Every structure is written in C-alpha cells, then in structure tokens.
Amino acid sequence: MAAFHVYADAHGVTTRLEVRHITTDDVFDALRRGLEDFREKPSHYAFVGLIYPIMGFVLITWSSGGNAVELIYPLITGFALLGPLAAIGLYEISRRREYGLDTSWRHAFDVRFSPALPSILAVAFILLALFLAWVMTAQAIHASLYGDAGPGTLGGFVADVLSTERGWMLILVGNAVGFVFALVVLLTVIALPLLLDRDVGAYSALETSARAVLSNPGPMLLWGVIVAACLAIGSLPLLAGLIVVVPILGHATWHLYRKLVEAPDASLRQLPVAPKPGDAQPAT
C-alpha cells in the first residue's frame, strides 16, 4: 500500500467515472452470469455463504433467549443492508475469473492485499452503521407501539402482530422505514466491487455507485426487488437457502458493476500483490 488514503486515491485525486445506462435485460444477464460463476466451483464458495445463515441463527437464538424476539425480523431483514459487505470475497472470485486468474477459494480473502483496503473499510463502516441504525430504529418503533414491556414468547408476539391493530401498524411502519434504509444501501451497491477493481477512494466509489443507481432507476429498483425476494426465499428453510443465494447474488453484483462501469485499462487493474505461480496473466 503506497500510502494510507480513504477519501481519494493514493495520489489524493478524486476521479469521476463514467456510468452506463442499462436495461432490465442487463440485470437478468448479470444474475445469469452470477449463477454461472457459482456453478463453476460451488463447493469453493458455499463456505462464504455459510456466514449468513450461521450469523442469522446465532442472532435469532440470542434474541429469543434474551427476551428480544421483536428484533428477530429486523435482524434478518437487516442482513440485506450488510449484503454488499458479506459478498466482498465473492466479488474478488468473479474478478479473478474474468481476468483469467486462479479462482481457488482462498482468493476470497485477497481483499486484505488491496491497495484500496482503507477505503473498503470506510464503506464497510458506513454499511455497519446503517445496519445498527436500522436495528435501533426498529426497536424504537416497537417501543412506541408496545411500550417497554417485553413481548413474551415468540408465538405470542407473532399472534399479536398478525391479529391486532398495533401489530398491523408495526408491520406497516416497520416495513416502510426498512424500505428507506434499503434504498440508501442500494445507492452503495457497486461501491465495494469498484474499490476492488480500482483504487479510486471511498468518495468516488460511493458517488459513482449512487450516480449509477440514479441514472438507471428502473433496472436498479428491479435489482433491489430481486435481491430482497431471493434473500426472503433463501431465509425460509431455517436460513439454509442463503448458502446458495448469497454467493449467486454476490457474483451477480460483480457483473452488474461491470455493466454499469467500464472496465479499467490493463494498467489500472488491481492484481494480487503476490500472484501465485499458477496464476495466468490477464489478457491486455
């Protein structure tokens, strides 16, 4: 790493990158390419997806045991806010596959060698802050409707939510506020893939990502709906489906980034610091 830098690149420059206009066909093509990446060596990637269901199971167990069952739904849905961060190793695998490099599972951790690591950590901190803000907001909404008393058992809480006026209000207000948080995170969707691909600084990465989303509102809203639907479906069988869903979405996000932002020149590609002897050289 040439120098510690977060806001701008290593030379103190903020770069304005050009973004493309995409269609809904591009969104579905990115999803198809993500599935292809996963199919290549699914056993290498599934372990990354395990992080999601394991964390979810731990948090659900903690919530139930700590008489905080009202936080189970916010915690599960809040994982979507951390999705871009959870999939960062998958972006690297897709990037290496595109450049013709070794795609062994160990390279999912090569982000630690990235010259843009400080900027990546800054974006990760923002996503974590949004996740914590969402959980605290969800807790505040629950307290405003139910008071300070604990919800009791999970079954009793679910029955109350589904059959009472205050429960319906909790569903309505909670999901409306959660939708706002999701839209904010959607604006950052390609920031981390961009930083893995080139060291432009956190500001340029976030600004480019937001501009790409705002320039393609229809396709990007479709992408958000696809992500939310896939995570919801993957969560149904005790979160086990996330082992497959998260890697596919992670790879697909890389290809979505590539459709939105032109690939860098060969001289700007961030290759591993210490390439393994078996790595092929990228085509120029």
ABEGO torsion letter per residue (X at the ends): XABBBAABBAAGBBBBBBBBBBBAAAAAAAAAAAAAAAAABAAAAAAAAAAAAAAAAAAAAAAAAAGAAAAAAAAAAAAAAAAAAAAAAAAAAAAAAAAGBBABAAAAAAAAABAAAAAAAAAAAAAAAAAAAAAAAAAAAAAAAAEABBAEBAAAAAAAAAABAAAAAAAAAAAAAAAAAAAAAAAAAAAAAAAAABBAEAAAAAAAAAAAAAABAAAAAAAAAAAAAAAAAAAABGGAAAAAAAAAAAAAAAAAAAAABBBBBAAABBBBABBBAABBBBBX
